[in-house]
Amino acid sequence: MTTAGIESAVRAEGVHKSYGEVQVLRGIDLAVAPGEVMCLIGPSGSGKSTFLRCINHLESIDAGRLWVRGQLVGYEERDGKLYELKETAVARQRRDIGMVFQRFNLFPHMTALENVMDAPLRVKREPAAEVRERAEALLDRVGLADKRNSYPAQLSGGQQQRVAIARALAMRPALMLFDEPTSALDPELVGEVLDVMRGLAEDGMTMIVVTHEMAFAKEVGDSLVFMDGGVVVESGTPADVLDTPRQDRTREFLSKVL
């Protein structure tokens, strides 16, 4: 464990990840401060989503180190070598990390309220009355108090994604990861999800957001990282990267998406 690892909410040092012969991450170094909103942008296949999944050890890494709140993710280090933790230990680490995916992944046979209550009841075994009260408050927070007894099939995509955010928050995470949370939504539904995320940022939640929503990144993000080919090409404040990019590759990418 390094001092830098302790000071950061998330820290990556030399993170590599390959699938067979394909190198997806080729030495990622970055740090996220507590309360920071970091947005990751870049073309498809640049490694953004893979990196996000490595942070909570949904994917193992091949080299480097990843810390969340000073704790090595997915591994323990002995005599300079990494040994992968057992799944039960990894699951304990994941309790502090909420993740929202492109697809909502709600349980179709459960109501919105039951979806939000599920993990605290099943994983943390918290008292049902306490969990229900928190779940109802979270649904209210994301603007869905009136939909608590609705099933996913009865909800719009934007509503389902807001339930998914409430579900992640129900575990009271210290860190929220968003993997293109609006990319599967119809354009008119994007705003309602971004509004919820904007509120989380205002409340001081540490967030890493893979996104194509450049206006959101510029307004809400504290830092912006442009990835391509498994490396960090450029990083800085959103205004610096989006308005005055230093790298040719960044300028080329932004010319196509802005």
C-alpha positions in Angstrom: 0.0 0.0 0.0 1.4 3.4 -1.0 0.8 6.7 0.6 -0.6 7.9 -2.7 -3.0 5.0 -2.6 -4.3 6.1 0.8 -4.8 9.7 -0.2 -6.8 9.0 -3.3 -10.3 7.6 -3.6 -9.0 5.6 -6.6 -5.5 5.2 -7.8 -4.2 3.2 -10.8 -0.5 2.6 -11.4 0.6 0.9 -14.6 -2.6 -1.1 -15.1 -2.5 -3.6 -18.0 -5.2 -5.9 -19.2 -5.3 -8.2 -22.3 -7.8 -10.6 -23.7 -5.6 -13.2 -25.5 -3.4 -11.3 -27.9 -5.4 -8.1 -27.7 -4.0 -5.5 -25.3 -6.9 -3.5 -24.0 -5.2 -1.5 -21.3 -1.5 -0.6 -21.8 -0.3 1.1 -18.6 -3.1 3.3 -17.1 -1.9 5.8 -14.5 -4.5 8.1 -12.9 -5.8 9.2 -9.5 -9.3 10.3 -8.3 -9.6 12.4 -5.2 -12.4 11.9 -2.7 -15.4 13.8 -3.9 -14.1 14.2 -7.4 -16.1 13.5 -10.6 -13.8 12.1 -13.3 -15.2 11.7 -16.8 -13.6 9.2 -19.2 -14.1 9.8 -22.9 -12.7 8.1 -26.0 -13.7 6.0 -29.0 -15.2 2.6 -28.7 -12.6 0.0 -27.9 -10.3 2.5 -26.1 -10.5 0.6 -22.8 -12.7 2.9 -20.9 -15.3 0.3 -19.8 -12.7 -2.4 -19.2 -10.8 0.0 -16.9 -14.1 0.7 -15.0 -14.7 -3.0 -14.6 -11.2 -3.5 -13.2 -11.8 -1.0 -10.5 -14.3 -3.3 -8.8 -12.5 -6.5 -10.0 -15.2 -7.6 -12.4 -12.1 -8.0 -14.6 -8.7 -9.0 -13.2 -5.7 -7.1 -14.2 -2.5 -8.5 -15.7 0.0 -6.0 -14.3 0.1 -2.9 -12.2 -1.9 -1.9 -9.1 -5.3 -0.5 -8.4 -6.4 0.9 -5.0 -9.8 2.1 -3.8 -9.6 4.2 -0.6 -6.1 2.9 0.0 -7.0 -0.8 -0.3 -5.6 -2.9 -3.1 -8.4 -4.1 -5.3 -8.8 -7.8 -5.9 -5.4 -8.8 -4.7 -3.1 -8.9 -1.7 0.6 -8.2 -2.0 3.2 -10.4 -0.4 6.9 -10.0 -1.0 6.3 -7.8 -4.0 4.0 -10.3 -5.7 0.2 -10.1 -6.1 -2.1 -12.9 -5.1 -5.7 -12.8 -6.1 -8.2 -12.6 -3.3 -11.0 -15.2 -2.9 -14.3 -14.2 -4.3 -15.8 -13.7 -0.8 -13.1 -11.1 0.0 -13.6 -9.4 -3.4 -17.4 -9.3 -2.8 -16.7 -7.5 0.5 -14.6 -4.9 -1.3 -17.4 -4.4 -3.9 -19.9 -3.4 -1.2 -18.3 0.1 -1.1 -18.4 0.5 -4.9 -21.7 1.1 -6.7 -21.8 0.5 -10.5 -24.4 1.5 -13.1 -24.2 -0.2 -16.5 -25.4 0.7 -20.0 -28.2 -1.8 -19.6 -30.2 -1.5 -16.5 -30.0 -5.1 -15.3 -33.0 -4.9 -13.0 -34.6 -8.1 -11.8 -37.8 -8.3 -14.0 -39.8 -10.2 -11.4 -39.2 -7.6 -8.7 -40.8 -4.2 -8.3 -38.7 -1.0 -8.3 -38.8 -1.0 -4.5 -37.8 -4.7 -4.3 -34.9 -4.1 -6.7 -33.5 -1.3 -4.5 -34.0 -3.3 -1.3 -32.5 -6.5 -2.6 -28.7 -6.1 -2.0 -28.8 -4.5 1.4 -31.1 -7.3 2.6 -29.3 -10.2 0.9 -25.7 -9.0 1.0 -25.5 -6.9 4.2 -28.5 -8.6 5.9 -29.7 -5.3 7.3 -33.1 -5.0 9.0 -35.9 -5.0 6.5 -37.7 -2.0 8.0 -34.5 0.1 7.8 -33.8 -1.0 4.3 -37.3 -0.3 3.1 -37.2 3.2 4.6 -33.9 3.9 2.8 -35.1 2.4 -0.5 -38.3 4.6 -0.5 -36.2 7.7 0.2 -33.8 6.8 -2.6 -36.7 6.3 -5.1 -38.0 9.6 -4.0 -34.6 11.1 -4.5 -34.5 9.9 -8.1 -38.0 11.1 -8.7 -39.7 7.7 -8.7 -41.6 7.6 -5.4 -44.8 7.0 -7.3 -43.3 4.0 -9.2 -42.1 2.0 -6.3 -44.6 -0.8 -6.9 -44.1 -0.9 -10.7 -42.1 -3.7 -12.4 -39.3 -2.9 -14.8 -41.4 -3.7 -17.9 -43.8 -1.0 -16.8 -41.1 1.7 -16.7 -39.4 3.7 -19.4 -35.7 3.2 -20.0 -34.9 6.4 -18.2 -37.0 5.3 -15.2 -35.3 1.9 -15.2 -31.9 3.5 -15.2 -32.9 5.8 -12.3 -34.0 2.7 -10.4 -30.6 1.2 -11.1 -28.9 4.2 -9.7 -31.1 4.1 -6.6 -30.2 0.4 -6.3 -26.5 1.1 -6.4 -26.9 3.9 -3.8 -28.8 1.6 -1.4 -25.5 -0.1 -0.5 -24.2 3.3 0.6 -21.1 3.2 -1.6 -18.1 5.4 -1.2 -17.6 5.4 -4.9 -20.0 5.3 -7.9 -18.9 4.0 -11.3 -21.1 4.8 -14.4 -20.5 2.9 -17.6 -22.2 5.0 -20.4 -25.4 5.2 -18.3 -27.3 7.1 -21.0 -26.1 5.3 -24.2 -29.1 2.9 -24.3 -31.7 5.6 -23.7 -33.8 7.5 -26.2 -32.5 11.1 -26.4 -35.5 12.6 -24.6 -34.8 10.4 -21.6 -31.1 11.2 -21.2 -31.7 14.4 -19.2 -33.6 12.8 -16.4 -30.7 10.4 -15.7 -28.1 13.1 -16.0 -30.1 15.2 -13.5 -29.8 12.5 -10.9 -26.1 12.2 -11.5 -25.7 15.9 -11.3 -27.4 15.8 -7.9 -25.0 13.1 -6.7 -22.0 15.2 -7.8 -23.4 18.2 -5.9 -23.7 16.0 -2.8 -20.0 15.2 -3.0 -20.2 11.6 -4.3 -16.9 10.4 -5.8 -17.8 9.3 -9.3 -16.0 7.9 -12.4 -18.2 8.3 -15.5 -17.6 6.8 -18.9 -19.7 9.0 -21.1 -20.3 10.5 -24.5 -22.2 13.4 -23.0 -19.6 16.2 -23.5 -21.9 18.9 -22.1 -22.4 16.9 -18.9 -18.7 16.2 -18.6 -17.9 19.9 -19.0 -20.5 21.1 -16.5 -20.3 18.4 -13.8 -16.8 16.9 -14.2 -13.9 18.0 -12.1 -11.4 16.2 -14.4 -11.6 14.7 -17.9 -9.5 11.8 -19.3 -9.3 11.0 -23.0 -8.3 7.4 -23.6 -7.4 5.8 -26.9 -5.8 2.5 -27.6 -5.6 1.5 -24.0 -3.6 4.5 -22.8 -4.4 7.9 -21.3 -3.8 10.3 -24.2 -4.7 13.5 -22.4 -6.2 14.6 -19.1 -7.0 17.9 -17.4 -10.0 20.0 -16.5 -12.9 19.4 -18.8 -12.6 23.0 -20.1 -8.9 22.5 -20.9 -9.3 19.2 -22.7 -12.5 20.1 -24.6 -11.7 23.7 -25.5 -7.9 23.6 -25.9 -6.7 20.0 -26.4 -3.0 19.6 -26.6 -2.8 16.3 -28.5 -3.5 15.8 -32.2 -5.4 12.5 -31.4 -7.7 14.4 -28.9 -8.4 17.1 -31.4 -9.2 14.6 -34.1 -11.6 12.7 -31.8 -13.3 15.9 -30.5 -13.8 17.2 -34.1 -16.0 14.2 -34.7 -18.1 14.2 -31.5 -18.5 17.9 -30.7 
